[in-house]
Amino acid sequence: MAEKVIIIGSGPAGLSAAIYTAREGFEPVVVGGYASGGQLMLTTVVENIPGFPEGITGPEFVQQLRKQAEKFGTRFIDKDVTKVDLKSKPIKVSIEDKEYETQTLVIATGANAKMLGLESEKRFMGRGVSTCGTCDGPFFKGKDVIVIGGGDTAMEDSLFLTRFAKSVTIVHRRDSFRASKIMQERVMSNPKIKVVWNTTLQEIKGEKSVSSAVLKDEKSGQTSEMPIQGVFIAIGYQPNTKLFDGQLETNDQGYLVTKDEIRTDIEGVYVAGDVADHIYRQAGTAAGSGIKAALCVRAFIAEHEAKP
């Protein structure tokens, strides 16, 4: 017997979809993966989620959503999906060596921030290192920070950070940005932003939190240490879409293409969160899209159950 709905992903998008579909009595299955929870699991304090005036840690917020989903009958499988067949009816979802069938599917697999691969980058994540300037900017009031990158994400983060930081230095490995012209103009005309060209980040130093960055001039080969309190990695995101290669359309950045933010070209298959959203990438917007996907699931099931 096919499930009514399977949700792939256990971040705010997937868990919000689970809460709504569970309350409909659909008993959704959430396949959260071994590394469940999404990007919020790397976040220390979240202060921009409605309803938490004192803030809440990312992992705590995910746990609260999960408890709420379980309360209404959501079933969780903390394993990875290995294969999906979106063209079969019902839709087939393979979780390791077991195959499930479902009337509807919500894809909420998210996107991972691209990292530099430094050991110190991991060590200070959430303690001065961030991958989201618009999320964490307010924590860096009056501090000196650097932004790594040269695309639109780096420009947007840098401009946003000037509202809070004492100074913002963009560290870019090349001698020109790849960002759009208008974003470059805004950055270069901002007196709080300085650019260091042909330079790479070699190491992040500190004790309990970030206190400096070791930078290398790629032309001269010389290294220097810059006193800072924040490092923002802004070299882009990689949406988790490999499962759907050849089955769903992606844009030139690899994000899933949707009709109206939620619907795909395949009936009964919906998308929620950062796997399709390359603009906002916030926990709140991801949760909202998960709710939209759940309402689409409800309408789809109601329509098909009404048919003789």
Buried (B, 14 or more C-beta within 10 A) or exposed (E): EBBBBBBBBBBBBBBBBBBBBBBBEBBBBBBBBEEBBBBBBBBBBBEEBEEBEEEBBBBBBBBBBBEBBBEBBBBBBEBBBEEBBBEEEBBBBBBEEEEBBBBBBBBBBBBBBBBBEBEBBEEBBBBBBBBBBBBBBEBBEEBBBBBBBBBBBBBBBBBBBBEBBEBBBBBBBEEEBEBEEEBBEBBEEBEBBEBBBBBBBBBBBBEEEBBBBBBBBBEEEEEEEBEBBBBBBBBBBBBBBEBBEEBBEBEEEBBBEBEEBBBBEBEBBBBBBBBBBBEEBBBBBBBBBBBBBBBBBBEBBEEEEEEE
